[in-house]
């Protein structure tokens, strides 16, 4: 069926995503990367609300990376919270034009979500084009001062309440693993709107434990950690964070070899960390320009001074290095995937709304 030129244009407009990312031309039509970006906005899409580590690094990049990108675009941050970052991930991977005018800072667990809960993954994480990493994302577990237990062994004997955001979020799956694999007596209360509110719930005594990226604790809860109101007791990752040399990793607190393998696998996204990414299909010349800009920004004294001011951890890796880590995650065997699916199960987790009704 043939349509008139006017009707065709209207149909194309209606199909554009609700994100409002409508590209007038592709880099190929524009001719150069500079022409693509000149006088235009570059959006950094975040899948979490303001206040956490995604916002921290997103705002930091927005303040500095534009000057190093050909055409010097105006860089803005757009939040699309929901589903532990899945909402933004799905929209970005499936709906945003592959022109490089929108990049993203999404969860380091996209590959794990795809492997462990494939029905929730509306993307192909194996094809993500990473631009560069600000820092690894070791999740840290903090207990409040006065909690019923404040040690690993104590948490295996005494029940603690863990505050989390969505039931399918990392903030829920991490404590679920402690319960399902490491034998800790945890009661999960989920539904807090962002890691900041979950942390406040712990500080108010509504809950006893909260898990989030160590960078979030360092940048937003330094005073509480220094005063002893919060204490980091455990971390998830493949290597201990330099800031937490005496805090054990998940796989170090279990003796069973299979349990160690499961905990290492579910923690293996930590090296991807807080990384900027371009969606599959973004032209090579655009990705190359963005990677070059990231490398320049990450060494800029003004950027580093701003990062220090914001208490942002900077331990960078190139886009190519991050992609290598991502490929390794997809090489896992089916039996380990099945074991990991059981480990992250949040079955039995309660809603914060349900709790308040009791």
C-alpha positions in Angstrom: 0.0 0.0 0.0 1.4 3.4 -0.9 1.0 6.5 1.2 1.2 10.2 0.3 4.5 11.9 1.3 2.6 13.9 4.0 0.9 10.9 5.5 4.2 9.0 5.5 5.9 11.7 7.5 3.0 11.8 10.0 3.3 8.1 10.5 7.0 8.3 11.1 6.5 11.0 13.6 3.8 9.0 15.5 6.2 6.1 15.7 8.8 8.2 17.4 9.4 7.3 21.1 8.0 9.1 24.1 11.5 10.0 25.0 11.3 12.7 22.3 14.5 11.7 20.7 13.8 12.4 17.0 16.9 12.6 14.8 16.7 14.8 11.7 19.5 13.0 10.1 21.9 10.2 10.5 25.7 10.7 10.8 26.1 9.3 7.3 23.7 12.0 6.0 25.3 14.7 8.1 28.7 13.8 6.7 30.7 14.2 9.9 30.4 13.6 13.6 30.9 17.4 14.2 27.9 18.2 12.0 25.8 15.6 14.0 26.5 17.3 17.3 26.9 21.0 16.4 24.1 23.1 17.9 22.3 20.0 19.3 21.6 18.3 22.6 23.3 15.1 23.7 21.1 13.3 26.3 22.6 11.1 29.0 19.7 8.7 30.0 19.6 7.4 33.5 17.4 4.6 34.8 17.3 5.7 38.4 16.0 8.8 40.3 18.3 11.7 41.3 20.5 11.2 44.3 22.4 8.0 43.7 25.6 7.0 42.0 24.0 7.0 38.5 23.0 10.6 39.0 26.4 11.4 40.4 28.3 10.2 37.4 25.7 11.4 34.9 25.8 15.0 36.2 29.6 14.9 36.3 29.8 13.7 32.6 27.2 16.3 31.6 29.3 19.1 33.1 32.5 18.1 31.3 32.3 15.7 28.3 30.7 18.1 25.8 33.8 20.2 25.3 35.7 17.1 24.0 33.0 15.9 21.6 33.3 17.3 18.0 30.6 19.9 17.5 30.5 20.6 21.3 26.9 19.5 22.0 24.9 20.8 25.0 24.8 17.8 27.3 21.7 17.1 29.5 20.7 14.4 31.9 17.3 12.6 31.7 16.0 10.4 34.4 13.6 7.5 33.6 13.4 5.5 36.9 11.6 2.2 37.1 12.2 -1.5 37.4 15.7 -1.1 38.8 16.8 0.6 35.6 15.0 -1.8 33.3 12.4 0.8 32.1 15.1 3.1 30.7 17.2 0.2 29.4 14.3 -1.2 27.4 13.2 2.2 26.0 16.8 3.1 25.1 17.7 -0.2 23.5 14.5 -0.5 21.5 13.2 3.0 20.8 15.9 5.6 20.8 17.3 6.4 17.4 20.7 4.9 16.8 22.3 8.3 15.9 24.4 8.9 19.0 22.3 11.9 20.2 21.3 9.8 23.3 23.8 7.8 25.3 23.1 6.2 28.7 24.4 5.3 32.1 22.5 2.1 32.9 22.9 -0.8 35.4 26.1 -2.9 35.2 23.7 -5.8 35.6 22.1 -5.6 32.1 23.9 -8.8 31.0 22.9 -10.6 34.2 19.3 -9.5 33.9 19.2 -10.9 30.3 20.7 -14.2 31.4 18.9 -14.7 34.7 15.5 -13.1 34.0 15.2 -13.1 30.2 11.5 -12.2 30.2 12.4 -8.9 31.8 15.2 -8.1 29.3 14.0 -6.3 26.3 17.4 -5.7 24.9 20.6 -7.5 23.8 23.3 -6.6 26.2 25.9 -8.5 24.2 25.7 -5.8 21.6 26.1 -2.7 23.8 28.8 -0.4 22.7 30.5 0.9 25.9 32.1 4.4 25.8 34.1 4.3 29.1 33.9 3.5 32.8 34.1 6.0 35.6 34.6 3.4 38.3 33.8 -0.2 39.3 30.5 -0.7 41.1 31.1 -2.9 44.1 27.9 -3.1 46.0 28.4 -2.4 49.7 26.2 -3.6 52.6 25.7 -1.3 55.6 24.1 -2.0 58.9 22.9 0.7 61.3 24.3 1.4 64.7 22.2 -0.5 67.2 21.1 -3.2 64.7 20.3 -6.6 66.3 23.4 -7.9 64.6 26.4 -6.1 63.0 28.7 -9.0 62.0 28.5 -11.7 59.3 28.1 -14.5 61.9 25.6 -12.4 63.9 23.4 -12.1 60.8 23.4 -15.8 60.4 21.8 -16.1 63.9 19.7 -13.0 64.2 17.1 -11.7 61.8 17.7 -8.2 60.2 15.4 -6.2 58.0 16.9 -5.2 54.7 15.5 -2.1 53.0 15.4 -2.2 49.2 13.8 -0.5 46.2 12.1 -2.7 43.7 11.8 -6.5 44.3 13.7 -7.1 41.1 16.3 -4.5 41.7 19.9 -5.1 42.7 19.2 -3.7 46.1 16.8 -6.6 46.7 18.7 -9.3 44.8 22.0 -8.7 46.7 20.5 -9.3 50.2 18.4 -12.1 48.8 21.7 -13.9 47.9 22.9 -13.4 51.5 19.7 -15.1 52.6 19.6 -17.9 50.0 23.2 -18.7 49.6 25.1 -17.4 52.6 22.6 -18.4 55.3 21.8 -15.0 56.7 18.4 -14.4 58.4 17.2 -11.4 56.4 13.6 -10.1 55.9 13.4 -8.0 52.7 11.2 -4.9 52.8 11.0 -3.4 49.3 9.3 -0.5 47.6 11.5 2.5 48.8 11.7 5.1 46.0 15.4 5.1 45.4 18.5 4.1 47.4 18.5 7.4 49.3 15.1 6.7 50.9 16.1 3.1 51.6 19.2 4.4 53.5 17.0 6.9 55.4 14.8 4.0 56.4 17.8 2.3 58.0 19.0 5.5 59.7 15.5 6.0 61.1 15.5 2.4 62.5 12.7 1.1 60.1 15.2 -1.3 58.7 18.6 -2.6 59.7 20.6 -3.1 56.5 20.8 -1.5 53.1 22.8 -2.4 50.0 23.9 0.0 47.2 26.9 1.0 45.2 29.9 1.9 47.4 30.2 5.1 45.5 26.8 6.2 46.7 27.8 5.6 50.3 31.0 7.5 49.9 29.5 10.5 48.2 26.2 10.7 50.1 26.7 9.1 53.5 30.2 10.0 54.6 29.1 11.7 57.8 27.0 8.7 58.8 29.9 6.3 58.1 32.4 8.5 60.0 30.0 8.8 63.0 29.4 5.1 63.1 25.7 5.4 62.4 26.3 3.2 59.4 28.9 0.4 59.2 30.0 -1.3 55.9 30.2 -5.0 56.7 30.3 -6.7 53.3 30.9 -5.9 49.6 30.1 -7.5 46.3 32.6 -7.6 43.4 35.5 -9.6 42.1 38.1 -7.6 43.9 38.0 -5.6 47.1 37.5 -1.9 46.6 40.7 0.1 47.5 38.6 2.1 49.9 37.4 -1.1 51.6 40.5 -3.3 51.9 39.3 -5.0 55.1 35.7 -5.6 54.1 35.1 -9.2 52.8 33.6 -10.0 49.4 30.5 -12.1 49.1 32.3 -15.2 47.8 34.8 -15.0 50.7 32.2 -15.6 53.4 31.2 -19.1 52.2 33.1 -22.3 52.0 31.1 -24.3 49.6 32.7 -24.3 46.1 29.4 -24.0 44.2 28.2 -21.2 46.5 31.5 -19.4 45.7 31.0 -19.8 42.0 27.4 -18.4 42.2 28.4 -15.4 44.3 31.3 -14.6 42.0 29.2 -14.8 38.9 26.4 -12.6 40.2 29.1 -10.1 41.3 30.9 -10.2 38.0 29.2 -7.1 36.6 31.0 -4.9 39.2 34.0 -4.3 36.8 31.5 -2.8 34.3 30.5 -0.4 37.0 29.3 3.0 36.2 29.9 3.2 32.5 28.6 5.3 29.7 27.2 3.3 26.8 25.9 3.7 23.2 23.1 1.5 22.0 23.7 -1.2 19.3 23.7 0.4 15.8 25.3 3.7 16.6 27.8 4.3 13.8 31.5 3.4 14.5 32.7 6.9 13.9 30.3 8.3 16.5 31.3 5.7 19.1 35.0 6.3 18.3 34.5 10.0 18.9 32.6 9.5 22.1 35.3 7.1 23.4 38.0 9.6 22.5 36.1 12.4 24.3 35.7 10.2 27.4 39.4 9.4 27.5 40.2 13.2 27.4 37.6 14.1 30.0 38.7 11.5 32.5 42.3 12.9 32.5 41.2 16.6 32.6 42.4 18.3 35.9 39.2 20.3 36.0 37.1 17.1 35.8 39.2 15.4 38.4 38.9 18.3 40.8 35.1 18.4 40.3 34.9 14.6 40.9 36.9 15.1 44.1 34.5 17.9 45.2 31.5 15.6 44.6 33.3 12.7 46.3 33.0 10.6 43.2 35.4 7.6 42.9 37.3 7.7 39.6 38.9 4.4 38.6 38.5 4.4 34.8 38.5 1.8 32.1 38.1 2.2 28.4 35.0 1.2 26.4 37.0 -1.7 24.8 38.0 -3.0 28.3 34.4 -2.9 29.6 33.1 -4.7 26.5 35.7 -7.5 27.1 34.2 -7.9 30.7 30.7 -7.9 29.2 31.6 -10.7 26.7 33.0 -12.9 29.5 29.7 -12.7 31.4 27.9 -14.3 28.4 30.3 -17.2 28.4 28.8 -18.8 31.6 27.3 -22.3 31.4 23.6 -23.1 31.8 23.9 -24.9 35.1 25.5 -21.9 36.8 22.7 -19.6 35.4 20.1 -21.9 37.0 21.9 -21.8 40.3 22.2 -18.0 40.2 18.5 -17.7 39.4 17.7 -19.4 42.6 20.2 -17.3 44.5 18.7 -13.9 43.5 15.1 -15.0 44.1 13.3 -12.4 46.2 10.3 -14.7 46.8 8.8 -13.7 50.1 10.0 -10.1 50.0 7.4 -7.7 51.5 6.2 -4.3 50.3 7.0 -1.3 52.4 3.3 -0.3 51.9 2.2 -3.7 53.3 4.5 -3.2 56.3 3.1 0.2 57.1 -0.4 -1.2 57.2 0.5 -3.8 59.8 
